């Protein structure tokens, strides 16, 4: 029986560069690391991880995309733009949320998401 989401992982070419993006630019806090190959960030009931890419896990990811819920979407986007982060999609609005799509150093999509109240 499935009880929940254990983790979502993105393979990356350069873990140090990816950590600079996820920790330095997005502000994630490292929860655990296993050598220089695997880094975990606990977020609520789930874990987001980055791991060194290999021949069976190339970059960018073709499939799942991570979406991080933020308190202040405009501030999060402005902070990333000030740090010269790349974006696939600027701020947009749907009937239930607002979002923007940034790109990590390996061009994996990172959705910044804010639910409407």
Biopython code that builds the backbone (N, CA, C, O; Angstrom):
import numpy as np
from Bio.PDB.StructureBuilder import StructureBuilder

atoms = [
    (1, "UNK", "N", (0.836, -1.181, 0.000)),
    (1, "UNK", "CA", (0.000, 0.000, 0.000)),
    (1, "UNK", "C", (0.878, 1.241, 0.000)),
    (1, "UNK", "O", (1.793, 1.349, 0.817)),
    (2, "UNK", "N", (0.620, 2.159, -0.885)),
    (2, "UNK", "CA", (1.377, 3.410, -0.936)),
    (2, "UNK", "C", (0.855, 4.345, 0.139)),
    (2, "UNK", "O", (-0.350, 4.579, 0.242)),
    (3, "UNK", "N", (1.787, 4.887, 0.953)),
    (3, "UNK", "CA", (1.409, 5.781, 2.053)),
    (3, "UNK", "C", (1.736, 7.232, 1.759)),
    (3, "UNK", "O", (1.191, 8.125, 2.407)),
    (4, "UNK", "N", (2.603, 7.488, 0.810)),
    (4, "UNK", "CA", (2.971, 8.860, 0.512)),
    (4, "UNK", "C", (4.140, 8.909, -0.440)),
    (4, "UNK", "O", (4.633, 7.877, -0.895)),
    (5, "UNK", "N", (4.580, 10.116, -0.738)),
    (5, "UNK", "CA", (5.723, 10.319, -1.611)),
    (5, "UNK", "C", (6.989, 10.292, -0.771)),
    (5, "UNK", "O", (7.126, 11.082, 0.163)),
    (6, "UNK", "N", (7.906, 9.406, -1.084)),
    (6, "UNK", "CA", (9.150, 9.302, -0.318)),
    (6, "UNK", "C", (10.121, 10.396, -0.732)),
    (6, "UNK", "O", (10.600, 11.154, 0.112)),
    (7, "UNK", "N", (10.420, 10.485, -2.040)),
    (7, "UNK", "CA", (11.315, 11.529, -2.518)),
    (7, "UNK", "C", (11.161, 11.699, -4.014)),
    (7, "UNK", "O", (10.639, 10.829, -4.712)),
    (8, "UNK", "N", (11.627, 12.839, -4.487)),
    (8, "UNK", "CA", (11.751, 13.138, -5.905)),
    (8, "UNK", "C", (13.204, 13.532, -6.111)),
    (8, "UNK", "O", (13.740, 14.326, -5.339)),
    (9, "UNK", "N", (13.854, 12.990, -7.141)),
    (9, "UNK", "CA", (15.275, 13.273, -7.354)),
    (9, "UNK", "C", (15.517, 13.774, -8.774)),
    (9, "UNK", "O", (14.916, 13.282, -9.730)),
    (10, "UNK", "N", (16.401, 14.755, -8.898)),
    (10, "UNK", "CA", (16.877, 15.236, -10.196)),
    (10, "UNK", "C", (18.338, 14.831, -10.335)),
    (10, "UNK", "O", (19.137, 15.108, -9.440)),
    (11, "UNK", "N", (18.708, 14.177, -11.445)),
    (11, "UNK", "CA", (20.116, 13.962, -11.713)),
    (11, "UNK", "C", (20.728, 15.279, -12.194)),
    (11, "UNK", "O", (20.082, 16.047, -12.907)),
    (12, "UNK", "N", (21.968, 15.531, -11.799)),
    (12, "UNK", "CA", (22.669, 16.761, -12.180)),
    (12, "UNK", "C", (24.093, 16.436, -12.624)),
    (12, "UNK", "O", (24.698, 15.478, -12.143)),
    (13, "UNK", "N", (24.621, 17.240, -13.543)),
    (13, "UNK", "CA", (25.992, 17.029, -14.024)),
    (13, "UNK", "C", (27.018, 17.436, -12.984)),
    (13, "UNK", "O", (28.013, 16.741, -12.782)),
    (14, "UNK", "N", (26.781, 18.555, -12.328)),
    (14, "UNK", "CA", (27.743, 19.124, -11.395)),
    (14, "UNK", "C", (27.043, 19.385, -10.063)),
    (14, "UNK", "O", (26.407, 20.427, -9.902)),
    (15, "UNK", "N", (27.146, 18.454, -9.097)),
    (15, "UNK", "CA", (26.441, 18.628, -7.828)),
    (15, "UNK", "C", (26.776, 19.928, -7.102)),
    (15, "UNK", "O", (25.894, 20.516, -6.477)),
    (16, "UNK", "N", (28.010, 20.391, -7.165)),
    (16, "UNK", "CA", (28.366, 21.643, -6.486)),
    (16, "UNK", "C", (27.617, 22.823, -7.099)),
    (16, "UNK", "O", (27.115, 23.685, -6.378)),
    (17, "UNK", "N", (27.542, 22.860, -8.417)),
    (17, "UNK", "CA", (26.816, 23.930, -9.111)),
    (17, "UNK", "C", (25.318, 23.833, -8.802)),
    (17, "UNK", "O", (24.659, 24.847, -8.575)),
    (18, "UNK", "N", (24.792, 22.612, -8.797)),
    (18, "UNK", "CA", (23.376, 22.421, -8.482)),
    (18, "UNK", "C", (23.073, 22.836, -7.046)),
    (18, "UNK", "O", (22.048, 23.464, -6.781)),
    (19, "UNK", "N", (23.964, 22.488, -6.121)),
    (19, "UNK", "CA", (23.763, 22.894, -4.718)),
    (19, "UNK", "C", (23.767, 24.405, -4.589)),
    (19, "UNK", "O", (22.990, 24.963, -3.815)),
    (20, "UNK", "N", (24.631, 25.075, -5.337)),
    (20, "UNK", "CA", (24.660, 26.540, -5.296)),
    (20, "UNK", "C", (23.305, 27.105, -5.723)),
    (20, "UNK", "O", (22.843, 28.103, -5.170)),
    (21, "UNK", "N", (22.667, 26.463, -6.712)),
    (21, "UNK", "CA", (21.347, 26.909, -7.155)),
    (21, "UNK", "C", (20.280, 26.587, -6.109)),
    (21, "UNK", "O", (19.558, 27.482, -5.669)),
    (22, "UNK", "N", (20.174, 25.325, -5.709)),
    (22, "UNK", "CA", (19.087, 24.912, -4.812)),
    (22, "UNK", "C", (19.237, 25.474, -3.403)),
    (22, "UNK", "O", (18.242, 25.839, -2.777)),
    (23, "UNK", "N", (20.452, 25.546, -2.903)),
    (23, "UNK", "CA", (20.667, 26.084, -1.557)),
    (23, "UNK", "C", (20.874, 27.600, -1.585)),
    (23, "UNK", "O", (20.249, 28.330, -0.817)),
    (24, "UNK", "N", (21.753, 28.065, -2.472)),
    (24, "UNK", "CA", (22.085, 29.479, -2.503)),
    (24, "UNK", "C", (21.008, 30.353, -3.107)),
    (24, "UNK", "O", (20.680, 31.405, -2.559)),
    (25, "UNK", "N", (20.447, 29.923, -4.248)),
    (25, "UNK", "CA", (19.457, 30.759, -4.916)),
    (25, "UNK", "C", (18.035, 30.480, -4.441)),
    (25, "UNK", "O", (17.280, 31.420, -4.194)),
    (26, "UNK", "N", (17.654, 29.212, -4.307)),
    (26, "UNK", "CA", (16.300, 28.892, -3.859)),
    (26, "UNK", "C", (16.158, 28.904, -2.345)),
    (26, "UNK", "O", (15.054, 29.091, -1.833)),
    (27, "UNK", "N", (17.259, 28.709, -1.616)),
    (27, "UNK", "CA", (17.197, 28.747, -0.157)),
    (27, "UNK", "C", (16.834, 27.438, 0.517)),
    (27, "UNK", "O", (16.450, 27.442, 1.687)),
    (28, "UNK", "N", (16.945, 26.286, -0.203)),
    (28, "UNK", "CA", (16.675, 25.008, 0.452)),
    (28, "UNK", "C", (17.758, 24.733, 1.484)),
    (28, "UNK", "O", (18.907, 25.145, 1.324)),
    (29, "UNK", "N", (17.374, 24.033, 2.544)),
    (29, "UNK", "CA", (18.339, 23.666, 3.591)),
    (29, "UNK", "C", (18.668, 22.185, 3.467)),
    (29, "UNK", "O", (17.778, 21.336, 3.427)),
    (30, "UNK", "N", (19.961, 21.893, 3.407)),
    (30, "UNK", "CA", (20.423, 20.517, 3.270)),
    (30, "UNK", "C", (20.015, 19.712, 4.497)),
    (30, "UNK", "O", (20.258, 20.128, 5.630)),
    (31, "UNK", "N", (19.392, 18.556, 4.268)),
    (31, "UNK", "CA", (18.989, 17.662, 5.360)),
    (31, "UNK", "C", (19.994, 16.534, 5.562)),
    (31, "UNK", "O", (20.354, 16.201, 6.691)),
    (32, "UNK", "N", (20.446, 15.946, 4.440)),
    (32, "UNK", "CA", (21.397, 14.838, 4.488)),
    (32, "UNK", "C", (22.197, 14.833, 3.202)),
    (32, "UNK", "O", (21.740, 15.303, 2.161)),
    (33, "UNK", "N", (23.408, 14.288, 3.296)),
    (33, "UNK", "CA", (24.172, 14.055, 2.082)),
    (33, "UNK", "C", (24.927, 12.743, 2.236)),
    (33, "UNK", "O", (25.292, 12.333, 3.338)),
    (34, "UNK", "N", (25.144, 12.109, 1.110)),
    (34, "UNK", "CA", (25.855, 10.849, 1.075)),
    (34, "UNK", "C", (27.016, 11.026, 0.118)),
    (34, "UNK", "O", (26.858, 10.915, -1.098)),
    (35, "UNK", "N", (28.191, 11.303, 0.681)),
    (35, "UNK", "CA", (29.368, 11.590, -0.121)),
    (35, "UNK", "C", (29.148, 12.845, -0.946)),
    (35, "UNK", "O", (28.485, 13.787, -0.512)),
    (36, "UNK", "N", (29.724, 12.841, -2.158)),
    (36, "UNK", "CA", (29.535, 13.988, -3.042)),
    (36, "UNK", "C", (28.615, 13.627, -4.207)),
    (36, "UNK", "O", (28.661, 14.255, -5.265)),
    (37, "UNK", "N", (27.763, 12.587, -3.995)),
    (37, "UNK", "CA", (26.898, 12.081, -5.053)),
    (37, "UNK", "C", (25.405, 12.332, -4.838)),
    (37, "UNK", "O", (24.653, 12.377, -5.812)),
    (38, "UNK", "N", (24.959, 12.495, -3.599)),
    (38, "UNK", "CA", (23.522, 12.529, -3.282)),
    (38, "UNK", "C", (23.272, 13.529, -2.157)),
    (38, "UNK", "O", (23.930, 13.478, -1.118)),
    (39, "UNK", "N", (22.306, 14.451, -2.371)),
    (39, "UNK", "CA", (21.992, 15.503, -1.401)),
    (39, "UNK", "C", (20.481, 15.573, -1.239)),
    (39, "UNK", "O", (19.752, 15.609, -2.230)),
    (40, "UNK", "N", (20.004, 15.591, 0.009)),
    (40, "UNK", "CA", (18.569, 15.577, 0.287)),
    (40, "UNK", "C", (18.120, 16.839, 1.011)),
    (40, "UNK", "O", (18.842, 17.412, 1.827)),
    (41, "UNK", "N", (16.890, 17.249, 0.676)),
    (41, "UNK", "CA", (16.254, 18.425, 1.265)),
    (41, "UNK", "C", (14.852, 18.012, 1.705)),
    (41, "UNK", "O", (13.986, 17.763, 0.867)),
    (42, "UNK", "N", (14.625, 17.939, 3.018)),
    (42, "UNK", "CA", (13.302, 17.579, 3.530)),
    (42, "UNK", "C", (12.377, 18.775, 3.404)),
    (42, "UNK", "O", (12.711, 19.885, 3.820)),
    (43, "UNK", "N", (11.205, 18.534, 2.823)),
    (43, "UNK", "CA", (10.203, 19.576, 2.600)),
    (43, "UNK", "C", (8.847, 19.022, 3.024)),
    (43, "UNK", "O", (8.199, 18.305, 2.262)),
    (44, "UNK", "N", (8.427, 19.350, 4.226)),
    (44, "UNK", "CA", (7.165, 18.799, 4.711)),
    (44, "UNK", "C", (7.267, 17.300, 4.839)),
    (44, "UNK", "O", (8.180, 16.791, 5.489)),
    (45, "UNK", "N", (6.335, 16.581, 4.225)),
    (45, "UNK", "CA", (6.297, 15.124, 4.319)),
    (45, "UNK", "C", (7.108, 14.417, 3.233)),
    (45, "UNK", "O", (7.137, 13.187, 3.193)),
    (46, "UNK", "N", (7.756, 15.162, 2.364)),
    (46, "UNK", "CA", (8.501, 14.553, 1.261)),
    (46, "UNK", "C", (9.934, 15.079, 1.258)),
    (46, "UNK", "O", (10.283, 15.997, 2.000)),
    (47, "UNK", "N", (10.739, 14.482, 0.415)),
    (47, "UNK", "CA", (12.142, 14.874, 0.279)),
    (47, "UNK", "C", (12.438, 15.112, -1.194)),
    (47, "UNK", "O", (12.050, 14.325, -2.058)),
    (48, "UNK", "N", (13.133, 16.211, -1.464)),
    (48, "UNK", "CA", (13.658, 16.501, -2.793)),
    (48, "UNK", "C", (15.149, 16.191, -2.726)),
    (48, "UNK", "O", (15.806, 16.541, -1.747)),
    (49, "UNK", "N", (15.690, 15.541, -3.752)),
    (49, "UNK", "CA", (17.102, 15.184, -3.758)),
    (49, "UNK", "C", (17.721, 15.542, -5.101)),
    (49, "UNK", "O", (17.038, 15.600, -6.124)),
    (50, "UNK", "N", (19.027, 15.780, -5.076)),
    (50, "UNK", "CA", (19.806, 15.889, -6.303)),
    (50, "UNK", "C", (20.905, 14.843, -6.220)),
    (50, "UNK", "O", (21.434, 14.566, -5.143)),
    (51, "UNK", "N", (21.244, 14.264, -7.368)),
    (51, "UNK", "CA", (22.260, 13.207, -7.408)),
    (51, "UNK", "C", (23.061, 13.341, -8.695)),
    (51, "UNK", "O", (22.546, 13.788, -9.719)),
    (52, "UNK", "N", (24.320, 12.949, -8.626)),
    (52, "UNK", "CA", (25.170, 13.024, -9.817)),
    (52, "UNK", "C", (24.566, 12.163, -10.931)),
    (52, "UNK", "O", (24.225, 11.000, -10.717)),
    (53, "UNK", "N", (24.442, 12.754, -12.116)),
    (53, "UNK", "CA", (23.911, 12.045, -13.281)),
    (53, "UNK", "C", (24.865, 10.931, -13.699)),
    (53, "UNK", "O", (26.072, 11.004, -13.466)),
    (54, "UNK", "N", (24.299, 9.902, -14.320)),
    (54, "UNK", "CA", (25.113, 8.838, -14.895)),
    (54, "UNK", "C", (24.468, 8.393, -16.202)),
    (54, "UNK", "O", (23.498, 9.006, -16.648)),
    (55, "UNK", "N", (24.981, 7.355, -16.812)),
    (55, "UNK", "CA", (24.480, 6.943, -18.128)),
    (55, "UNK", "C", (23.014, 6.500, -18.110)),
    (55, "UNK", "O", (22.339, 6.585, -19.136)),
    (56, "UNK", "N", (22.520, 6.038, -16.987)),
    (56, "UNK", "CA", (21.117, 5.634, -16.922)),
    (56, "UNK", "C", (20.204, 6.748, -16.408)),
    (56, "UNK", "O", (18.980, 6.626, -16.462)),
    (57, "UNK", "N", (20.797, 7.824, -15.913)),
    (57, "UNK", "CA", (20.027, 8.961, -15.405)),
    (57, "UNK", "C", (20.626, 10.255, -15.962)),
    (57, "UNK", "O", (21.324, 10.974, -15.246)),
    (58, "UNK", "N", (20.351, 10.558, -17.257)),
    (58, "UNK", "CA", (20.934, 11.734, -17.889)),
    (58, "UNK", "C", (20.187, 13.020, -17.507)),
    (58, "UNK", "O", (19.130, 12.977, -16.878)),
    (59, "UNK", "N", (20.752, 14.140, -17.895)),
    (59, "UNK", "CA", (20.122, 15.435, -17.668)),
    (59, "UNK", "C", (19.879, 16.123, -19.010)),
    (59, "UNK", "O", (20.597, 15.831, -19.966)),
    (60, "UNK", "N", (18.909, 17.014, -19.125)),
    (60, "UNK", "CA", (17.915, 17.291, -18.096)),
    (60, "UNK", "C", (16.904, 16.161, -18.001)),
    (60, "UNK", "O", (16.786, 15.329, -18.901)),
    (61, "UNK", "N", (16.181, 16.150, -16.894)),
    (61, "UNK", "CA", (15.171, 15.126, -16.645)),
    (61, "UNK", "C", (14.071, 15.231, -17.697)),
    (61, "UNK", "O", (13.645, 16.330, -18.053)),
    (62, "UNK", "N", (13.627, 14.114, -18.175)),
    (62, "UNK", "CA", (12.485, 14.069, -19.085)),
    (62, "UNK", "C", (11.385, 13.297, -18.377)),
    (62, "UNK", "O", (11.338, 12.069, -18.449)),
    (63, "UNK", "N", (10.523, 13.995, -17.713)),
    (63, "UNK", "CA", (9.459, 13.340, -16.958)),
    (63, "UNK", "C", (8.972, 14.262, -15.874)),
    (63, "UNK", "O", (8.513, 15.368, -16.157)),
    (64, "UNK", "N", (9.063, 13.831, -14.651)),
    (64, "UNK", "CA", (8.546, 14.596, -13.518)),
    (64, "UNK", "C", (9.235, 15.947, -13.390)),
    (64, "UNK", "O", (10.409, 16.096, -13.726)),
    (65, "UNK", "N", (8.494, 16.916, -12.906)),
    (65, "UNK", "CA", (9.008, 18.263, -12.651)),
    (65, "UNK", "C", (8.680, 18.611, -11.210)),
    (65, "UNK", "O", (7.578, 18.326, -10.741)),
    (66, "UNK", "N", (9.618, 19.219, -10.503)),
    (66, "UNK", "CA", (9.396, 19.594, -9.115)),
    (66, "UNK", "C", (8.716, 20.964, -9.064)),
    (66, "UNK", "O", (9.034, 21.858, -9.848)),
    (67, "UNK", "N", (7.779, 21.111, -8.130)),
    (67, "UNK", "CA", (7.113, 22.393, -7.879)),
    (67, "UNK", "C", (7.237, 22.691, -6.391)),
    (67, "UNK", "O", (6.793, 21.904, -5.556)),
    (68, "UNK", "N", (7.844, 23.833, -6.061)),
    (68, "UNK", "CA", (8.015, 24.248, -4.676)),
    (68, "UNK", "C", (6.967, 25.298, -4.338)),
    (68, "UNK", "O", (6.848, 26.309, -5.030)),
    (69, "UNK", "N", (6.211, 25.059, -3.279)),
    (69, "UNK", "CA", (5.233, 26.033, -2.795)),
    (69, "UNK", "C", (5.991, 27.148, -2.084)),
    (69, "UNK", "O", (6.848, 26.871, -1.245)),
    (70, "UNK", "N", (5.688, 28.409, -2.406)),
    (70, "UNK", "CA", (6.352, 29.558, -1.792)),
    (70, "UNK", "C", (5.311, 30.459, -1.134)),
    (70, "UNK", "O", (4.139, 30.449, -1.510)),
    (71, "UNK", "N", (5.753, 31.236, -0.149)),
    (71, "UNK", "CA", (4.861, 32.173, 0.530)),
    (71, "UNK", "C", (4.631, 33.436, -0.284)),
    (71, "UNK", "O", (3.524, 33.975, -0.298)),
    (72, "UNK", "N", (5.675, 33.911, -0.966)),
    (72, "UNK", "CA", (5.615, 35.171, -1.704)),
    (72, "UNK", "C", (6.244, 34.952, -3.074)),
    (72, "UNK", "O", (7.465, 35.018, -3.222)),
    (73, "UNK", "N", (5.413, 34.694, -4.065)),
    (73, "UNK", "CA", (5.898, 34.354, -5.399)),
    (73, "UNK", "C", (6.699, 35.493, -6.018)),
    (73, "UNK", "O", (7.768, 35.256, -6.582)),
    (74, "UNK", "N", (6.201, 36.727, -5.923)),
    (74, "UNK", "CA", (6.920, 37.857, -6.518)),
    (74, "UNK", "C", (8.315, 37.999, -5.916)),
    (74, "UNK", "O", (9.286, 38.222, -6.639)),
    (75, "UNK", "N", (8.414, 37.871, -4.610)),
    (75, "UNK", "CA", (9.716, 37.997, -3.940)),
    (75, "UNK", "C", (10.651, 36.869, -4.364)),
    (75, "UNK", "O", (11.835, 37.110, -4.600)),
    (76, "UNK", "N", (10.141, 35.643, -4.466)),
    (76, "UNK", "CA", (10.974, 34.506, -4.868)),
    (76, "UNK", "C", (11.504, 34.697, -6.288)),
    (76, "UNK", "O", (12.681, 34.456, -6.554)),
    (77, "UNK", "N", (10.633, 35.130, -7.196)),
    (77, "UNK", "CA", (11.043, 35.353, -8.587)),
    (77, "UNK", "C", (12.044, 36.506, -8.664)),
    (77, "UNK", "O", (13.053, 36.405, -9.361)),
    (78, "UNK", "N", (11.772, 37.588, -7.958)),
    (78, "UNK", "CA", (12.684, 38.743, -7.969)),
    (78, "UNK", "C", (14.061, 38.360, -7.437)),
    (78, "UNK", "O", (15.080, 38.784, -7.983)),
    (79, "UNK", "N", (14.094, 37.555, -6.365)),
    (79, "UNK", "CA", (15.376, 37.129, -5.797)),
    (79, "UNK", "C", (16.171, 36.307, -6.812)),
    (79, "UNK", "O", (17.375, 36.507, -6.969)),
    (80, "UNK", "N", (15.499, 35.389, -7.496)),
    (80, "UNK", "CA", (16.189, 34.567, -8.494)),
    (80, "UNK", "C", (16.655, 35.401, -9.681)),
    (80, "UNK", "O", (17.764, 35.205, -10.180)),
    (81, "UNK", "N", (15.822, 36.325, -10.134)),
    (81, "UNK", "CA", (16.222, 37.180, -11.256)),
    (81, "UNK", "C", (17.419, 38.045, -10.879)),
    (81, "UNK", "O", (18.310, 38.258, -11.701)),
    (82, "UNK", "N", (17.448, 38.540, -9.654)),
    (82, "UNK", "CA", (18.581, 39.345, -9.199)),
    (82, "UNK", "C", (19.872, 38.527, -9.192)),
    (82, "UNK", "O", (20.965, 39.075, -9.330)),
    (83, "UNK", "N", (19.734, 37.211, -9.030)),
    (83, "UNK", "CA", (20.897, 36.314, -9.035)),
    (83, "UNK", "C", (21.140, 35.722, -10.421)),
    (83, "UNK", "O", (21.930, 34.791, -10.580)),
    (84, "UNK", "N", (20.460, 36.267, -11.410)),
    (84, "UNK", "CA", (20.615, 35.883, -12.816)),
    (84, "UNK", "C", (20.191, 34.445, -13.123)),
    (84, "UNK", "O", (20.748, 33.814, -14.022)),
    (85, "UNK", "N", (19.221, 33.933, -12.391)),
    (85, "UNK", "CA", (18.675, 32.615, -12.702)),
    (85, "UNK", "C", (17.921, 32.690, -14.031)),
    (85, "UNK", "O", (17.354, 33.725, -14.383)),
    (86, "UNK", "N", (17.927, 31.590, -14.748)),
    (86, "UNK", "CA", (17.204, 31.511, -16.021)),
    (86, "UNK", "C", (15.763, 31.091, -15.770)),
    (86, "UNK", "O", (15.480, 30.358, -14.822)),
    (87, "UNK", "N", (14.859, 31.554, -16.616)),
    (87, "UNK", "CA", (13.447, 31.212, -16.510)),
    (87, "UNK", "C", (12.939, 30.691, -17.842)),
    (87, "UNK", "O", (13.282, 31.211, -18.904)),
    (88, "UNK", "N", (12.120, 29.662, -17.769)),
    (88, "UNK", "CA", (11.416, 29.173, -18.956)),
    (88, "UNK", "C", (10.102, 29.927, -19.102)),
    (88, "UNK", "O", (9.648, 30.188, -20.216)),
    (89, "UNK", "N", (9.493, 30.277, -17.971)),
    (89, "UNK", "CA", (8.210, 30.993, -17.993)),
    (89, "UNK", "C", (8.185, 31.987, -16.847)),
    (89, "UNK", "O", (8.464, 31.634, -15.701)),
    (90, "UNK", "N", (7.851, 33.219, -17.157)),
    (90, "UNK", "CA", (7.738, 34.249, -16.131)),
    (90, "UNK", "C", (6.419, 34.060, -15.377)),
    (90, "UNK", "O", (5.686, 33.106, -15.637)),
    (91, "UNK", "N", (6.128, 34.941, -14.472)),
    (91, "UNK", "CA", (4.909, 34.854, -13.668)),
    (91, "UNK", "C", (3.677, 34.674, -14.547)),
    (91, "UNK", "O", (3.504, 35.374, -15.544)),
    (92, "UNK", "N", (2.829, 33.732, -14.167)),
    (92, "UNK", "CA", (1.551, 33.544, -14.855)),
    (92, "UNK", "C", (0.512, 33.127, -13.825)),
    (92, "UNK", "O", (0.840, 32.767, -12.695)),
    (93, "UNK", "N", (-0.725, 33.182, -14.237)),
    (93, "UNK", "CA", (-1.824, 32.904, -13.312)),
    (93, "UNK", "C", (-2.773, 31.882, -13.922)),
    (93, "UNK", "O", (-3.056, 31.913, -15.119)),
    (94, "UNK", "N", (-3.260, 30.972, -13.075)),
    (94, "UNK", "CA", (-4.297, 30.023, -13.457)),
    (94, "UNK", "C", (-5.491, 30.268, -12.534)),
    (94, "UNK", "O", (-5.394, 31.101, -11.633)),
    (95, "UNK", "N", (-6.591, 29.585, -12.725)),
    (95, "UNK", "CA", (-7.729, 29.785, -11.813)),
    (95, "UNK", "C", (-7.429, 29.412, -10.360)),
    (95, "UNK", "O", (-8.078, 29.928, -9.451)),
    (96, "UNK", "N", (-6.461, 28.529, -10.126)),
    (96, "UNK", "CA", (-6.207, 28.066, -8.753)),
    (96, "UNK", "C", (-4.852, 28.456, -8.181)),
    (96, "UNK", "O", (-4.618, 28.289, -6.984)),
    (97, "UNK", "N", (-3.948, 28.976, -9.024)),
    (97, "UNK", "CA", (-2.607, 29.288, -8.527)),
    (97, "UNK", "C", (-1.929, 30.336, -9.389)),
    (97, "UNK", "O", (-2.439, 30.756, -10.428)),
    (98, "UNK", "N", (-0.762, 30.740, -8.917)),
    (98, "UNK", "CA", (0.155, 31.583, -9.676)),
    (98, "UNK", "C", (1.489, 30.860, -9.666)),
    (98, "UNK", "O", (1.818, 30.181, -8.694)),
    (99, "UNK", "N", (2.274, 30.998, -10.752)),
    (99, "UNK", "CA", (3.524, 30.268, -10.819)),
    (99, "UNK", "C", (4.507, 30.917, -11.773)),
    (99, "UNK", "O", (4.150, 31.786, -12.567)),
    (100, "UNK", "N", (5.746, 30.480, -11.679)),
    (100, "UNK", "CA", (6.811, 30.811, -12.621)),
    (100, "UNK", "C", (7.684, 29.566, -12.733)),
    (100, "UNK", "O", (7.742, 28.758, -11.806)),
    (101, "UNK", "N", (8.362, 29.413, -13.867)),
    (101, "UNK", "CA", (9.186, 28.226, -14.089)),
    (101, "UNK", "C", (10.640, 28.656, -14.300)),
    (101, "UNK", "O", (10.982, 29.251, -15.321)),
    (102, "UNK", "N", (11.482, 28.345, -13.320)),
    (102, "UNK", "CA", (12.918, 28.617, -13.406)),
    (102, "UNK", "C", (13.616, 27.371, -13.946)),
    (102, "UNK", "O", (13.030, 26.290, -14.018)),
    (103, "UNK", "N", (14.874, 27.547, -14.320)),
    (103, "UNK", "CA", (15.689, 26.432, -14.790)),
    (103, "UNK", "C", (16.921, 26.306, -13.903)),
    (103, "UNK", "O", (17.581, 27.300, -13.601)),
    (104, "UNK", "N", (17.228, 25.074, -13.484)),
    (104, "UNK", "CA", (18.445, 24.869, -12.700)),
    (104, "UNK", "C", (19.640, 24.822, -13.655)),
    (104, "UNK", "O", (19.448, 24.942, -14.865)),
    (105, "UNK", "N", (20.860, 24.654, -13.155)),
    (105, "UNK", "CA", (22.032, 24.664, -14.039)),
    (105, "UNK", "C", (22.022, 23.590, -15.129)),
    (105, "UNK", "O", (22.721, 23.731, -16.133)),
    (106, "UNK", "N", (21.236, 22.514, -14.948)),
    (106, "UNK", "CA", (21.143, 21.457, -15.957)),
    (106, "UNK", "C", (19.885, 21.575, -16.808)),
    (106, "UNK", "O", (19.552, 20.654, -17.555)),
    (107, "UNK", "N", (19.179, 22.706, -16.701)),
    (107, "UNK", "CA", (17.949, 22.987, -17.441)),
    (107, "UNK", "C", (16.762, 22.144, -16.993)),
    (107, "UNK", "O", (15.795, 21.995, -17.742)),
    (108, "UNK", "N", (16.820, 21.589, -15.778)),
    (108, "UNK", "CA", (15.642, 20.958, -15.192)),
    (108, "UNK", "C", (14.679, 22.068, -14.797)),
    (108, "UNK", "O", (15.107, 23.097, -14.274)),
    (109, "UNK", "N", (13.386, 21.875, -15.038)),
    (109, "UNK", "CA", (12.390, 22.873, -14.666)),
    (109, "UNK", "C", (12.137, 22.843, -13.167)),
    (109, "UNK", "O", (12.016, 21.776, -12.566)),
    (110, "UNK", "N", (12.058, 24.027, -12.572)),
    (110, "UNK", "CA", (11.763, 24.194, -11.153)),
    (110, "UNK", "C", (10.599, 25.183, -11.077)),
    (110, "UNK", "O", (10.765, 26.376, -11.330)),
    (111, "UNK", "N", (9.421, 24.670, -10.724)),
    (111, "UNK", "CA", (8.242, 25.527, -10.645)),
    (111, "UNK", "C", (8.197, 26.161, -9.254)),
    (111, "UNK", "O", (8.309, 25.478, -8.236)),
    (112, "UNK", "N", (8.032, 27.479, -9.239)),
    (112, "UNK", "CA", (7.748, 28.216, -8.006)),
    (112, "UNK", "C", (6.251, 28.450, -8.031)),
    (112, "UNK", "O", (5.735, 29.060, -8.967)),
    (113, "UNK", "N", (5.550, 27.974, -7.016)),
    (113, "UNK", "CA", (4.090, 27.872, -7.027)),
    (113, "UNK", "C", (3.495, 28.542, -5.799)),
    (113, "UNK", "O", (4.026, 28.423, -4.695)),
    (114, "UNK", "N", (2.378, 29.253, -6.003)),
    (114, "UNK", "CA", (1.659, 29.828, -4.873)),
    (114, "UNK", "C", (0.167, 29.602, -5.100)),
    (114, "UNK", "O", (-0.425, 30.121, -6.046)),
    (115, "UNK", "N", (-0.424, 28.809, -4.200)),
    (115, "UNK", "CA", (-1.865, 28.550, -4.285)),
    (115, "UNK", "C", (-2.650, 29.817, -3.965)),
    (115, "UNK", "O", (-2.244, 30.626, -3.131)),
    (116, "UNK", "N", (-3.779, 29.971, -4.645)),
    (116, "UNK", "CA", (-4.669, 31.083, -4.311)),
    (116, "UNK", "C", (-5.497, 30.685, -3.100)),
    (116, "UNK", "O", (-5.805, 29.508, -2.913)),
    (117, "UNK", "N", (-5.854, 31.658, -2.285)),
    (117, "UNK", "CA", (-6.663, 31.357, -1.106)),
    (117, "UNK", "C", (-8.129, 31.478, -1.401)),
    (117, "UNK", "O", (-8.957, 31.259, -0.518)),
]
sb = StructureBuilder()
sb.init_structure("model")
sb.init_model(0)
sb.init_chain("A")
sb.init_seg("    ")
for serial, (resi, resn, name, xyz) in enumerate(atoms, 1):
    if name == "N":
        sb.init_residue(resn, " ", resi, " ")
    sb.init_atom(name, np.array(xyz, "f"), 0.0, 1.0, " ", f" {name:<3s}", serial, name[0])
structure = sb.get_structure()
